[in-house]
Amino acid sequence: MAASVRGIGRIFSRVSPLFILKSPHSKKFPVRIWFQAVSPFLQPGHYMGTKPSLEGDNDALNVSETQVRFKDRPWDYLESEEYIERYGSSPVWADYRRNHKGGIPPQKTRKTCIRGSKICGNACPICRDPNVIIHYQNVKLLQQFISPYTGIVYDPTRTGVCMKQQKQLQIAINTAQDHGLIPFQVPYVDFTGEDYSNSHDAVGCTSTPSALAKGEAWYKWYHRIEPDEKELSKIKRLYKAYLK
């Protein structure tokens, strides 16, 4: 039986070079055959009598369409059924837990989740969802990262956002506050005790000192200073071309 199987394998290998036969020295003797070698005209969906499925292609098209649809207006994603089904009424970072070694979490989040075309495992809440786009007009998303009690932006160790996205969040929040889209509290300063009159000495005119009025020097000890002759000669030689 083994000899007949080997002979069949040799015949098929001559017909098509893509035929694969397991080594006879292997412990597992069953033979694996590529159906593409037997019939190279069959599509991958037709192997082993399976029907070609279009569900994967349709899902990919739907994902690309949603990304294009929410790219220009990212704030519409937070009101869509897809967002409500995935997050509900919770923030995007509510169910996020970062993988780390040991029982003590790291003091800082990772620098970035996407490096080139590579995405790290368990990406941050913003990098894992391509429809979550940071924009200064996406107010509902930005408010999820601001404390409603203090108005301070949450620390990335609490939200799990990577440092790159945290910087983008801070810039977008500051821009939204400048445009008046997000309210913020300005500290109150009481100026009632300040003196804005011109009667005090810091604003009024200073009288001429008596020393200058008499023609004397401002400092009485100024004329008693005698410079060092050596230092004076050095300075004269250094600036001889500029002295008249």
C-alpha positions in Angstrom: 0.0 0.0 0.0 2.8 2.4 0.9 4.6 1.7 -2.4 1.4 2.4 -4.4 0.9 5.7 -2.6 4.5 6.7 -3.4 4.0 5.8 -7.0 0.9 7.9 -7.3 2.7 10.8 -5.7 5.5 10.5 -8.3 3.0 10.5 -11.2 1.2 13.6 -9.9 4.5 15.4 -9.2 5.4 14.9 -12.9 2.1 16.3 -14.0 2.2 19.4 -11.9 5.2 20.9 -10.0 2.9 22.3 -7.3 2.0 18.8 -6.0 3.2 18.4 -2.4 3.9 15.0 -0.8 5.0 14.5 2.7 8.4 12.9 3.3 8.2 9.1 3.8 10.7 9.5 6.6 8.1 11.4 8.7 6.3 9.7 11.4 2.9 10.8 10.1 2.4 8.9 6.9 -0.8 10.5 5.5 -0.3 12.5 2.3 -1.4 16.1 1.8 -2.3 17.1 -1.7 -2.8 20.7 -3.0 -5.9 20.7 -5.0 -4.5 23.6 -7.0 -1.9 21.2 -8.3 -4.6 18.7 -9.5 -6.8 21.5 -11.0 -5.1 24.9 -11.2 -8.2 26.4 -12.7 -10.3 26.1 -9.6 -10.8 29.2 -7.4 -9.8 29.0 -3.7 -13.5 29.1 -2.7 -14.2 25.9 -4.8 -11.7 23.6 -3.0 -13.1 20.7 -1.2 -16.5 21.3 -2.7 -17.1 24.6 -0.8 -19.1 27.5 -2.2 -17.5 30.9 -2.7 -18.6 33.1 0.2 -19.0 36.9 -0.3 -19.7 37.7 3.3 -16.1 38.6 4.1 -15.9 40.9 1.0 -19.2 42.6 2.0 -17.9 43.1 5.5 -14.7 44.7 4.2 -16.7 47.0 1.9 -19.0 48.0 4.8 -16.0 48.9 7.0 -14.4 50.9 4.3 -17.6 52.8 3.6 -18.2 53.6 7.3 -14.6 54.9 7.5 -15.1 57.1 4.5 -18.5 58.3 5.8 -17.2 59.3 9.2 -13.9 60.7 8.0 -15.2 64.2 7.1 -17.7 64.3 9.9 -16.3 62.3 12.8 -18.9 63.6 15.3 -21.6 61.7 13.5 -20.1 58.4 14.6 -20.9 59.1 18.2 -24.6 59.3 17.3 -24.7 56.3 15.0 -26.2 52.9 15.9 -22.8 51.3 15.5 -21.3 53.4 18.3 -24.3 52.9 20.6 -24.2 49.1 20.1 -20.5 49.0 20.8 -20.0 51.5 23.7 -23.5 52.3 24.8 -23.6 55.4 27.1 -20.1 54.7 28.5 -16.9 56.6 27.3 -14.7 54.9 24.7 -12.1 54.2 27.4 -14.4 52.7 30.0 -13.8 49.0 29.3 -10.1 49.4 28.3 -7.5 47.4 30.2 -3.9 47.4 29.1 -1.8 44.3 29.1 1.2 44.6 31.4 3.5 42.3 33.3 3.0 41.9 37.0 0.3 43.4 39.3 1.6 47.0 39.2 0.6 48.9 36.0 3.3 51.1 34.3 3.6 54.7 35.3 3.2 55.9 31.7 1.3 54.7 28.7 3.1 53.6 25.5 4.4 56.2 23.2 2.3 55.1 20.2 0.2 52.2 19.2 0.7 52.4 15.4 4.2 52.4 14.0 4.2 52.5 10.3 1.9 49.7 9.2 2.2 47.7 12.4 -0.4 47.9 15.2 0.6 46.7 18.7 -1.5 44.2 20.5 -4.3 45.7 22.7 -4.1 49.2 21.2 -5.4 52.2 23.1 -9.1 53.2 23.0 -8.5 55.7 20.2 -6.1 53.7 18.0 -8.2 50.5 18.2 -11.3 52.1 16.6 -10.6 53.8 13.2 -13.9 55.7 13.4 -12.9 57.5 16.6 -11.2 60.6 15.2 -9.9 63.4 17.3 -11.1 66.8 16.0 -11.8 70.1 17.8 -15.4 70.0 16.6 -15.9 66.5 17.9 -17.1 67.9 21.2 -18.8 64.8 22.6 -15.6 62.7 22.2 -13.5 65.4 23.8 -15.8 65.8 26.8 -15.3 62.1 27.6 -11.7 62.9 28.5 -12.5 66.0 30.7 -13.5 65.7 34.3 -17.0 67.3 34.7 -16.2 68.4 38.3 -12.8 70.0 37.8 -12.6 70.6 34.1 -9.1 69.0 34.0 -8.1 66.6 31.3 -7.9 63.0 32.6 -4.4 61.6 32.9 -3.5 59.0 30.3 -2.8 56.4 32.9 -6.6 56.5 33.7 -7.9 56.5 30.2 -5.2 54.2 28.7 -4.6 56.5 25.7 -1.1 56.4 24.2 1.1 59.5 24.5 0.7 60.4 20.8 -3.1 60.5 21.0 -3.0 62.3 24.4 -1.0 65.2 22.8 -3.6 65.4 20.0 -6.4 65.4 22.5 -4.8 68.2 24.5 -4.4 70.3 21.3 -8.0 69.6 20.2 -9.4 70.5 23.6 -7.5 73.8 23.8 -8.7 74.6 20.2 -12.3 73.8 21.1 -12.1 76.0 24.2 -10.6 78.9 22.1 -13.5 78.5 19.7 -16.1 78.5 22.5 -17.2 74.9 21.9 -16.2 73.6 25.3 -16.8 75.8 28.4 -14.0 76.3 30.9 -13.6 78.3 34.1 -11.4 81.3 34.3 -10.0 82.0 37.8 -11.7 85.0 39.5 -9.4 87.9 40.5 -10.6 90.7 42.8 -9.3 94.1 41.6 -11.4 96.2 44.0 -8.5 96.9 46.3 -6.1 98.2 43.6 -5.3 101.9 43.2 -5.7 103.1 39.6 -5.1 106.8 40.4 -2.1 108.8 39.3 -1.5 110.3 42.7 1.0 107.7 44.0 4.8 108.0 43.4 5.0 105.0 41.0 2.9 106.9 38.4 3.5 110.6 39.3 6.5 112.6 38.1 9.7 112.3 40.2 11.3 115.5 41.3 14.9 116.2 40.2 17.4 115.3 43.0 19.3 118.1 44.6 22.7 116.7 43.7 22.0 117.0 40.0 20.5 120.5 40.5 23.8 121.7 42.0 25.9 120.1 39.2 27.4 117.5 41.5 27.7 113.8 40.6 25.0 111.4 41.5 27.3 109.4 43.6 29.6 111.4 45.9 32.3 108.7 45.8 32.5 108.7 42.0 35.3 111.2 41.6 37.4 109.5 44.3 37.8 106.3 42.3 41.1 106.0 40.5 41.4 103.3 37.8 44.3 100.9 37.6 46.9 102.2 35.1 47.7 98.7 33.8 44.1 97.9 33.1 43.5 101.3 31.6 46.5 100.9 29.2 45.2 97.5 28.1 41.8 98.9 27.3 43.4 101.8 25.4 45.5 99.5 23.3 42.5 97.2 22.6 40.3 100.1 21.5 43.0 102.3 20.0 41.5 102.2 16.5 38.1 103.4 17.8 39.4 106.1 20.1 39.6 109.6 18.7 
